Amino acid sequence: METTPLKTTISAVRKAVGFVAFVSLGINLLMLSSAIYMMQVYDNVLTSRNIDTLILLSVIVAFALIVLGVLDGLRAQMMVRVAGWFEQQLSAPVMASAIAAGVRGGGSTAQGLRDLASLRAYIASPNVFPLFDAPFAPVFLAIIFLAHPLLGTIAFAGMVLLFVIGVINDRVTRRAAAEANSGNSKALNFAEAVIRNADVVSAMGIAPGLQHKLAQVNGQAFQMQRLAADRSGILSGMAKGLRFILQSAVLGFGAWLVIGQEITPGLMIASAILMGRALAPVEQSIGAWRALTGARTTYARLAAMLRDLPIGYIQTKLPEPQGQLSVETVIFVPPESNVPLIRGVSFRLNAGEAMALIGPSGSGKSTLARLLVGSLTPARGAVRLDGADMAHWAPAEKGRHVGYLPQEIELLDGTVWENIARFDAYAEDREVVAAAQLAGVHELILNLPDGYETQLGVGGIKLSGGLRQRIGLARAVFRLPRFIVLDEPNSNLDAVGEQALVTMIGALKQQGCTMVIVAHRPRILAEMDKALILQDGAVAKFGPRDEVLQAVTPAATALPAAEQS
């Protein structure tokens, strides 16, 4: 049987939910106290005119209702804690799966986290309590039957009618509610994409068209939401009206039975109270049906997402690598395409070797770089670090041994210190400063408004492309990983920044780090041991640097004589 983090978490939370059900049993039993109190007052106190009995009964029922209130509050607090624990247990696997989906180009990576937050909100809300109370409705129904079969029949008929209304409510609102949820998700994903491209949107005046598009998406979602709400509102109103009619009917028929001396007045009042309690969970379920439907859809989406959890998410800890890289006939086909971008690439690097990855635009260099660090998974073949497939390294472990600078550099919402430290709360200041010094960006960081504590990302300062790239370099070399891939690391650097990059590469070679660098400039190529020319996703030539560069147009790539080694 397949085990996923979602199933494991649900299995672990069953004991807590079972205790909540036990508390719900106490709450529903204490609900009988009001009915018993009314029955005793009408049948005994009023006939005997005994004040002592009235006082004693009042004290007992007051105590019972106080305990009921305490248990009800306790149940609510427990469900809030269960919801929080549920989210805490699943946040890491959901984040891992969301990142994997983003890498594969599977859309908004925030959807899974929103679904998890939505499910947590539902579990912590009062909408979940009818599920615990509904199983006790037959108990109240049985007591009403004991009072008189006619009253029990009326209550049973009412319960059946409310159940039918609930089923109809589900049938007529499920599709509209699902489409509304899907439309809301599309609107949020679209808005996120607009915000990510704010510069282009602002510079090219695209905002009005995007606003119109967003209004269309929101309008479609709202129409479905309105349709579901209208239908549910009508049926909820019918259910409430039916409950009032049934309560009146029980009182009316109960009065008739009292006149016929078949039941006592106390049983008549108690039956009306018990019927209201028996029907309440069913009626509440109808009102909370949209929330339940939304939670069910969210759960299904979350379950599907966690079934695709990356293979390396839970993995045995592997030995620390030395940096031996082996690429074995790697083929990569992008999603929704039959044309491979990478076609049978194979090469090997010994620990401590540096390789230049060269090729024309569109040859697949950035795709190969992402395959090397494991952010993309090949359709065939393997990328191995010290013999272990990149897909088999647990993310936390792989992060300690792999450094990566993508072509498009994005720093995350946080401080400079946090970005360089890769948001490792246990990182030490000396490690962060050492990485910045190695990347030659330490002095520049000190000139920022708050130094290493300067906020970046959302609400932070706007960095130049060169400074953003150099901080990205510091992040890539943090704690001197054994394998480092840099994709066009000098694309935004000036002469001073490029010299700092060359110095950093030399220092990394002395430390024995294995490197693959996508670069064309002679100053970078001069530091390489080997070179690989990629042409149309395939290896055109691979070998020692000078030997490979002879196959390239001399005017374009020849090293200056002073830089050749």
Residue pairs with C-beta under 8 A, 6 or more apart in sequence:
2 307
4 303
4 306
4 307
4 309
5 89
5 90
5 93
5 306
5 309
6 90
6 302
6 303
6 306
9 86
9 89
9 90
12 89
13 82
13 85
13 86
16 78
16 81
16 82
16 85
17 82
19 78
20 75
20 78
20 79
20 82
20 132
21 132
23 71
23 74
23 75
23 78
24 75
24 129
24 132
24 133
24 136
25 136
26 67
26 71
27 68
27 71
27 72
27 75
27 133
28 133
28 136
28 139
28 140
28 277
30 64
30 65
30 67
30 68
30 71
31 68
31 140
31 277
32 143
32 274
33 60
33 61
33 64
33 65
33 68
34 61
34 65
34 273
35 269
35 270
35 271
35 273
35 274
35 277
36 61
36 270
37 57
37 58
37 60
37 61
38 266
38 269
38 270
38 273
39 264
39 266
39 267
39 269
39 270
40 53
40 57
40 266
41 54
41 57
41 266
42 264
42 265
42 266
42 269
43 264
43 265
43 266
43 267
44 50
44 53
44 266
45 53
45 54
45 57
75 129
75 132
76 126
79 123
79 124
79 128
79 129
80 124
82 123
82 124
83 120
83 121
83 123
83 124
84 120
84 124
86 119
86 120
86 123
87 116
87 117
87 119
87 120
90 116
90 302
90 306
91 113
91 116
93 306
93 309
93 313
94 112
94 113
94 115
94 116
94 302
94 305
94 306
95 112
95 113
96 309
96 310
96 313
96 395
97 112
97 305
97 306
97 308
97 309
97 310
97 313
98 109
98 110
98 111
98 112
98 113
98 305
99 109
100 106
100 308
100 309
100 310
101 107
101 109
101 112
101 305
101 308
102 109
103 370
103 375
103 376
104 335
104 376
105 334
105 335
106 335
107 189
108 185
108 188
108 189
108 192
108 193
110 188
110 189
110 192
111 185
111 188
111 189
111 301
112 301
112 302
112 305
114 185
114 188
115 298
115 301
115 302
115 305
116 302
118 294
118 295
118 298
119 295
119 298
119 299
119 302
122 128
122 291
122 292
122 294
122 295
122 298
125 291
126 288
127 288
127 291
127 292
129 284
130 281
130 282
130 284
130 285
130 288
131 285
131 292
133 280
133 281
133 284
134 281
134 282
134 285
136 281
137 159
137 278
137 279
137 281
137 282
138 278
140 274
140 275
140 277
140 278
141 152
141 155
141 156
141 159
141 278
142 152
143 274
144 151
144 152
144 155
144 271
144 274
144 275
144 278
145 151
145 152
145 153
145 155
145 156
146 152
147 263
147 267
147 270
147 271
147 274
148 254
148 257
148 262
148 263
148 267
148 271
150 253
150 257
151 250
151 253
151 254
151 257
151 263
151 271
151 275
154 246
154 249
154 250
154 253
154 275
155 246
155 250
155 271
155 274
155 275
155 278
155 279
158 242
158 243
158 246
158 275
158 279
159 278
159 279
159 282
161 242
162 239
162 242
162 243
162 279
162 282
162 283
162 286
163 282
165 235
165 238
165 239
165 242
165 286
166 239
166 282
166 285
166 286
166 289
168 235
169 231
169 232
169 235
169 236
169 286
169 289
170 289
170 293
172 231
172 235
173 228
173 231
173 232
173 289
173 290
173 293
174 293
176 224
176 225
176 227
176 228
176 231
177 224
177 225
177 228
177 290
177 293
177 294
177 297
178 293
178 297
179 221
179 224
180 221
180 222
180 224
180 225
180 228
181 294
181 297
181 298
182 221
183 217
183 218
183 220
183 221
183 222
183 224
183 225
184 221
184 225
186 217
186 221
187 214
187 217
187 218
187 221
190 213
190 214
190 217
191 214
194 201
194 210
194 214
200 206
201 207
201 210
228 290
229 290
232 286
232 287
232 289
232 290
235 286
236 283
236 286
236 287
239 282
239 283
239 286
239 287
240 283
243 276
243 279
243 283
246 275
246 279
247 272
247 275
247 276
250 268
250 271
250 272
250 275
251 268
251 272
254 263
254 267
254 268
254 269
254 271
254 272
255 268
257 263
257 268
258 264
258 265
258 268
263 271
285 292
310 391
310 395
311 391
311 392
312 374
312 391
312 392
312 393
312 394
312 395
312 398
313 394
313 395
314 394
315 392
315 393
315 394
315 397
317 394
317 397
318 388
318 392
318 393
318 397
319 386
320 401
320 482
321 385
321 386
321 388
321 401
321 482
321 483
322 351
322 386
322 482
322 512
323 349
323 350
323 351
323 352
323 385
323 386
323 482
323 483
323 512
323 513
323 514
324 348
324 349
324 350
324 351
324 385
324 386
324 387
324 514
325 348
325 349
325 372
325 383
325 384
325 385
325 483
325 514
325 516
326 348
326 382
326 383
326 384
326 387
327 345
327 346
327 347
327 348
327 372
327 381
327 382
327 383
327 384
328 346
328 381
328 382
328 383
328 384
329 344
329 345
329 346
329 380
329 381
330 342
330 344
330 345
330 346
330 368
330 371
330 378
330 380
330 381
330 382
330 383
331 340
331 342
331 343
331 344
331 378
331 379
331 380
331 381
332 340
332 341
332 342
332 367
332 371
332 376
332 378
332 379
333 339
333 340
333 341
333 379
334 341
340 379
340 537
341 364
341 367
341 537
342 364
342 367
342 368
342 371
342 378
342 537
342 538
343 536
343 537
343 538
344 381
344 538
344 539
345 368
345 381
345 534
345 537
345 538
345 539
346 381
346 539
347 355
347 532
347 539
347 542
349 355
349 514
349 516
349 530
350 514
351 482
351 512
351 514
352 509
352 512
352 513
352 514
353 514
353 515
353 529
353 530
354 505
354 508
354 509
354 514
354 515
354 516
354 517
354 527
354 528
354 529
354 530
355 515
355 516
355 517
355 528
355 529
355 530
355 531
355 532
356 517
356 518
356 519
356 524
356 525
356 528
356 530
356 531
356 532
356 545
357 365
357 368
357 369
357 516
357 517
357 518
357 519
357 531
357 532
357 534
358 365
358 518
358 519
358 520
358 531
358 532
358 533
358 534
358 548
358 552
358 557
359 365
359 533
359 534
359 535
359 540
360 535
363 534
363 535
363 536
363 537
364 534
364 536
364 537
365 487
365 518
365 534
366 406
366 407
366 487
366 518
367 376
367 537
368 534
369 404
369 406
369 407
369 485
369 487
369 516
369 518
370 376
370 406
371 377
371 378
371 383
372 383
372 390
372 485
372 516
373 390
373 402
373 404
373 483
373 485
374 383
374 390
374 391
374 393
374 398
374 402
375 404
377 391
382 389
382 390
382 391
383 389
383 390
384 390
385 393
385 401
385 402
385 482
385 483
390 398
393 401
399 422
400 479
400 481
401 481
401 482
401 483
402 481
402 482
402 483
402 484
402 485
403 475
403 476
403 477
403 478
403 481
403 483
403 484
403 485
404 476
404 484
404 485
404 486
404 487
405 469
405 472
405 473
405 475
405 476
405 485
405 486
405 487
405 489
406 472
406 487
407 487
407 488
407 491
407 518
409 468
409 469
409 472
411 419
411 456
411 457
411 463
411 468
411 471
411 472
412 418
412 419
412 423
412 456
412 457
413 456
413 457
413 458
413 459
413 460
414 423
414 455
414 456
414 457
415 450
415 452
415 453
415 454
415 455
415 456
416 445
416 448
416 451
416 452
416 453
416 454
416 456
416 471
417 429
417 432
417 452
417 453
419 456
419 471
419 475
420 432
420 435
420 436
420 452
420 471
420 474
420 475
420 478
421 427
421 431
421 432
421 478
422 475
422 478
427 478
429 452
431 478
431 479
432 452
432 478
433 442
433 452
435 474
435 475
435 477
435 478
435 479
436 442
436 445
436 452
436 471
436 474
438 474
438 477
438 504
438 507
438 508
439 470
439 471
439 473
439 474
439 477
439 500
439 501
439 504
440 470
440 497
440 499
440 500
440 501
440 503
440 504
441 467
441 470
441 471
441 473
441 474
441 500
444 467
444 470
445 451
445 452
445 454
445 471
448 454
448 461
449 461
454 460
454 461
455 461
456 463
463 471
464 492
465 492
466 492
466 493
466 494
466 497
468 492
469 489
469 491
469 492
469 493
469 497
470 493
470 497
470 500
473 486
473 489
473 501
473 504
476 484
476 486
477 484
477 504
477 508
480 508
480 511
480 513
481 513
482 512
482 513
482 514
483 513
483 514
483 515
484 508
484 513
484 514
484 515
484 516
485 515
485 516
485 517
486 515
486 516
486 517
486 518
486 519
487 518
488 518
488 519
489 501
489 517
489 518
489 519
489 524
490 497
490 498
490 501
490 519
490 521
490 524
493 500
493 501
498 521
498 523
498 524
499 523
501 524
502 523
502 524
502 526
502 527
505 515
505 517
505 524
505 527
506 527
508 515
509 515
509 527
517 524
517 528
519 525
520 556
520 557
522 557
522 558
522 559
522 560
522 563
523 563
525 531
525 545
525 549
525 557
525 559
526 559
526 563
526 564
526 565
528 545
529 544
529 545
530 542
530 543
530 544
530 545
530 548
531 541
531 542
531 543
531 544
531 545
531 548
531 549
532 539
532 541
532 542
532 548
533 539
533 540
533 541
533 542
533 548
533 551
533 552
534 540
540 551
541 548
541 551
542 548
546 564
549 557
549 558
549 559
